[in-house]
Amino acid sequence: VENDKDVISAIKDVEKLIGGKGRVLLRKSGTEPVVRIMVESEQFESCVEYANTIAKVIEQKGHNAE
């Protein structure tokens, strides 16, 4: 996931939307075949939307996401 150019692009797009007032973190599980997506922003609803945007790209590329 960390080397997938489409996933990296989706993360950068979300980071631009957050505008320096939050962060995006992806972490592969050490015990499960999943990637955890964490988004912090001033607006909770935006966090959910942004995380879902990244998850959709991850899933479309055939990676597992939680």
C-alpha distances in whole Angstrom, upper triangle without the diagonal:
4,5,5,9,9,7,8,12,12,11,14,16,16,17,20,21,21,23,23,24,21,18,14,12,9,10,8,12,14,16,14,11,10,8,11,11,15,17,20,23,26,26,25,25,23,20,20,20,17,15,15,15,11,11,13,10,7,10,12,9,10,7,9,10,13
4,6,8,10,7,7,11,12,10,12,15,15,15,18,20,20,22,21,23,20,16,13,11,8,9,9,13,15,17,16,14,13,10,12,12,14,16,19,22,25,26,25,25,23,20,21,20,17,15,17,16,12,13,15,12,10,14,15,12,13,11,13,13,15
4,6,9,8,7,11,12,12,13,16,17,17,19,22,22,23,23,25,22,19,16,14,12,13,12,16,17,20,19,16,15,13,16,15,18,19,22,24,28,29,28,28,25,23,23,23,20,18,19,18,14,15,16,13,11,15,15,12,13,12,15,15,18
4,6,5,6,9,10,11,12,14,16,17,19,20,21,23,23,25,23,19,16,15,13,14,14,17,19,21,19,16,15,13,15,15,18,19,22,24,28,27,27,26,24,22,22,21,18,17,17,15,12,13,13,10,9,12,12,8,11,10,13,14,17
4,5,5,6,9,10,10,12,14,15,16,18,20,21,22,24,22,19,16,16,14,16,17,20,22,25,23,20,18,16,18,17,19,19,22,23,27,27,27,26,23,22,22,21,17,17,18,15,12,14,14,10,11,14,13,10,13,13,16,16,20
4,5,5,6,9,10,10,12,14,15,17,19,20,21,23,21,18,15,16,14,17,17,20,23,25,22,19,17,15,17,15,18,18,21,22,25,25,24,23,20,19,19,18,15,15,15,12,10,11,11,7,8,11,10,8,12,12,15,15,18
4,5,5,6,9,10,11,12,14,16,17,18,19,21,18,15,12,12,10,13,13,17,20,22,19,17,14,12,13,11,14,14,18,19,23,22,22,21,18,17,17,15,13,12,12,10,7,9,9,6,6,10,10,8,11,10,12,12,15
4,5,5,6,9,10,10,12,14,15,17,17,19,17,14,11,11,10,13,14,18,21,23,21,19,17,14,15,13,14,14,17,19,22,22,22,22,19,17,18,17,13,13,15,12,9,12,13,10,10,14,14,12,15,13,16,15,17
4,5,5,6,9,10,11,13,14,15,17,19,17,15,12,14,13,16,18,21,24,26,24,22,19,16,17,15,16,15,18,18,22,22,22,21,18,17,18,16,13,13,14,11,9,12,13,10,11,14,14,13,16,15,18,17,19
4,5,5,6,9,10,11,12,14,16,17,16,13,11,12,12,15,17,20,23,25,23,21,18,15,15,12,13,13,15,16,19,19,19,18,15,14,14,12,9,10,11,7,6,9,10,7,9,12,12,12,15,14,16,14,16
4,5,5,6,9,10,11,12,13,15,12,10,7,9,9,13,15,18,21,24,22,20,17,13,13,10,11,10,13,14,17,17,17,17,14,12,14,12,9,9,11,9,6,10,12,10,10,14,15,14,17,15,16,14,16
4,5,5,6,9,10,10,11,14,13,10,9,11,12,16,18,22,24,27,25,23,21,17,17,14,14,12,14,14,17,18,19,19,15,14,16,15,11,12,14,12,10,14,15,13,14,17,17,17,20,18,20,18,19
4,5,5,6,9,10,12,14,13,12,11,13,14,18,20,24,27,29,27,25,22,18,18,15,15,13,14,14,16,17,18,17,13,13,15,13,9,12,13,10,9,13,14,12,14,17,17,17,20,19,20,18,20
4,5,5,6,9,10,11,10,9,8,11,12,16,19,22,25,27,25,24,20,17,16,12,12,9,11,10,13,13,14,13,10,9,11,10,6,9,11,8,8,12,13,12,14,17,17,18,20,19,20,17,18
4,5,5,6,7,9,8,7,7,10,12,16,19,22,25,28,26,25,22,18,16,13,12,9,10,10,13,14,15,15,12,11,14,13,9,11,14,12,11,14,16,15,16,19,20,20,23,21,22,19,20
4,5,5,8,10,10,10,11,14,16,20,23,26,29,31,30,28,25,21,20,16,15,13,13,11,14,14,16,16,13,13,16,14,11,14,16,13,13,17,18,17,19,22,22,22,25,23,24,22,23
4,5,9,9,10,10,11,15,17,21,23,26,29,32,30,28,25,21,20,16,15,11,11,9,11,11,13,13,9,10,13,11,9,12,14,12,13,16,17,17,19,21,21,22,25,24,24,21,22
4,6,6,6,7,9,13,16,19,22,25,28,30,29,28,24,21,19,15,13,9,8,6,8,9,11,12,9,9,12,12,9,12,14,13,13,17,18,18,19,22,23,24,26,24,24,21,21
4,6,7,9,11,15,18,21,25,27,30,33,32,31,27,24,22,18,16,12,11,9,10,12,15,16,12,13,16,15,13,15,18,16,16,20,21,21,22,25,26,26,29,27,27,24,25
4,6,7,10,14,17,20,24,26,29,32,31,30,27,23,21,18,15,12,10,9,10,13,15,17,14,14,17,17,14,16,19,18,18,21,23,22,23,26,27,27,29,27,28,25,25
4,7,11,14,17,20,24,26,29,31,31,30,27,23,20,17,14,11,8,6,7,10,12,14,12,12,15,16,14,15,19,18,18,21,23,23,24,26,28,28,30,28,28,25,24
4,7,10,14,17,20,22,25,27,27,27,23,19,17,14,10,7,5,4,7,10,11,13,11,9,13,14,12,13,16,16,15,18,20,20,21,24,25,26,27,25,24,21,20
4,7,10,13,17,19,22,24,24,23,20,16,14,11,8,6,5,7,10,12,13,15,12,10,13,14,11,11,15,15,13,15,18,18,18,21,23,23,24,22,21,18,18
4,7,10,14,16,19,22,21,20,16,13,11,7,6,5,6,9,13,14,13,15,12,9,12,12,9,8,12,12,10,12,15,15,14,17,19,19,21,18,18,15,15
4,7,10,13,15,18,17,17,14,10,8,6,5,6,9,12,16,17,16,17,15,12,13,15,12,10,13,13,11,12,15,15,14,17,19,18,19,16,16,13,13
4,7,10,13,15,14,13,10,7,6,5,6,9,12,15,19,19,18,19,17,13,14,15,12,10,12,13,10,10,14,13,11,14,16,15,16,13,12,10,10
4,6,9,12,11,11,9,6,5,7,8,12,14,18,21,22,20,21,20,16,17,18,16,13,15,16,13,12,16,15,12,15,18,17,16,13,12,10,10
4,6,9,8,8,6,4,6,9,11,15,18,21,25,25,23,24,22,19,19,20,18,15,16,17,14,13,16,15,12,14,17,15,14,11,10,9,10
4,5,5,7,6,6,7,11,13,17,19,23,26,26,24,25,24,21,20,22,20,17,18,20,17,15,18,18,14,16,19,18,16,12,10,10,10
4,6,8,9,10,11,14,16,20,22,26,29,30,27,28,28,24,24,26,24,20,22,23,20,18,21,21,18,19,22,20,18,15,13,13,13
4,7,9,11,12,16,18,22,24,28,31,31,28,29,29,25,24,26,25,21,22,24,21,19,22,22,19,19,22,21,19,15,13,13,13
4,6,9,10,14,17,20,23,27,30,30,27,27,27,24,22,24,23,19,20,22,19,16,19,19,16,15,19,18,15,12,10,10,10
4,7,10,13,17,20,23,27,30,29,27,27,26,23,22,23,22,18,18,20,17,14,16,16,13,12,16,14,12,9,6,8,9
4,7,10,13,16,20,23,26,26,23,23,22,19,18,19,18,14,14,16,13,11,13,14,10,10,14,13,11,8,5,5,6
4,6,10,13,17,20,23,23,20,21,20,16,16,17,15,11,12,14,11,9,12,12,9,10,14,13,12,8,6,5,6
4,7,10,13,17,20,20,17,18,17,14,13,15,13,9,11,13,10,9,13,13,11,12,16,15,15,11,9,7,6
4,7,10,13,17,16,14,15,14,10,10,12,10,6,9,10,8,7,11,12,10,12,15,15,16,13,11,8,7
4,7,10,14,14,12,13,12,8,9,11,9,7,10,12,10,10,14,15,14,16,19,19,19,16,15,12,10
4,7,10,10,9,11,9,5,8,9,7,6,10,11,10,11,14,15,15,17,19,20,21,19,18,14,13
4,7,8,8,10,9,6,9,11,9,9,13,14,13,15,18,19,19,21,23,24,25,22,21,18,16
4,5,7,9,7,6,10,11,9,11,14,14,15,17,19,20,21,23,24,25,27,25,24,20,19
4,7,9,8,8,12,13,12,14,17,17,18,20,22,23,24,26,28,29,30,28,27,24,22
4,6,5,7,9,10,11,13,15,15,17,18,20,22,23,24,26,28,29,27,26,23,21
4,5,5,7,9,10,11,13,14,16,17,19,21,21,23,25,26,27,25,24,20,18
4,5,5,6,9,10,11,12,15,15,17,19,20,21,23,25,26,24,23,19,18
4,5,5,6,8,10,10,12,14,15,17,18,20,21,23,25,23,22,19,18
4,5,5,6,8,10,11,12,14,16,17,18,20,21,23,21,20,16,15
4,6,5,6,9,10,10,12,15,15,16,18,20,21,19,18,14,13
4,6,5,6,9,10,11,13,14,15,16,19,20,19,18,15,14
4,5,5,6,9,10,11,13,14,16,17,19,17,17,14,14
4,5,5,6,9,10,11,12,14,16,17,15,14,10,10
4,5,5,6,9,10,10,12,14,15,14,13,10,10
4,6,5,7,9,10,11,13,15,14,14,12,13
4,5,5,6,9,10,11,13,11,12,9,11
4,5,5,6,8,10,11,9,9,6,8
4,5,5,6,9,10,10,10,9,11
4,5,5,6,9,9,10,10,12
4,6,5,7,5,7,7,10
4,5,5,5,6,6,10
4,5,7,9,10,13
4,6,9,11,14
4,7,9,13
4,6,10
4,7
4
